[in-house]
């Protein structure tokens, strides 16, 4: 009788431990009990067909990511801009994505810090305001239309903040001294060529395409607006529930990211070829070599999330009415990435007090 009671009690305790582990995973509380699980069967990854997502472009197209993931099947979805990827993540259509800081902040704040974590950086720079050749100042944009990839996207926030700083606020509700319109990047290029828009704040390679194939000029290079010329343009984010349920899988993805980084930074000429090959796979058309050369020169491919700049990005988003919160505590979980870096004898990356390192 006593042995039966002890066995029954042990069974109840084991069940409670199991339930606690599930609850901890669901609520995003990472513990050793929550992470001792198997690899995921699939990883659904979103990214943008831009040079600022070069790590994703080349990592996917070259097969580096899939090889690194092993038996986990990689499925990919391509988006025009970050806000669409966030909606897909909220809908459960993707598990991870390479996207900019503005939609990343939106995903984090809308979910009250529960939905996502930044696990790595991906790019800095690579964004410019390109205008028609006769425009030399912000004042000349009054009454005109400027395009960005999508309302609430990283370039959209950057443009609206720059306009506000220059006395030309462009409220999202309208009524400003000029219009900011959301357009797919390819459409912006076409409209610019037809001179139907005065300019566009775009990521690479689209900024370079407007300059080299459409006769545009750089009015603002966004890196010039930051103290040391560095600011986060793209991060790798992961659904919190997926990250804590499948840390092994994310570690393998990060290992693939590191391998891809070596490909892109070891030989600039090869990087142009690899990125062009990846873009051709997605679009069916090669870009001129000079466009991609310029685009990569304007973009720093890096795994450093440049966390110190994310607070400023959040403040900019609030300032233009696209966000209501700058509370970012917990948005980073760089622990898996830093473990890999330490094993390679490299310094750990900083979360600037906004999460795990």
Order of alpha helices (4+ residues) and beta strands (2+ residues): alpha-alpha-beta-alpha-alpha-beta-alpha-beta-alpha-beta-beta-beta-alpha-beta-alpha-beta-alpha-beta-beta-alpha-alpha-alpha-alpha-beta-alpha-beta-alpha-beta
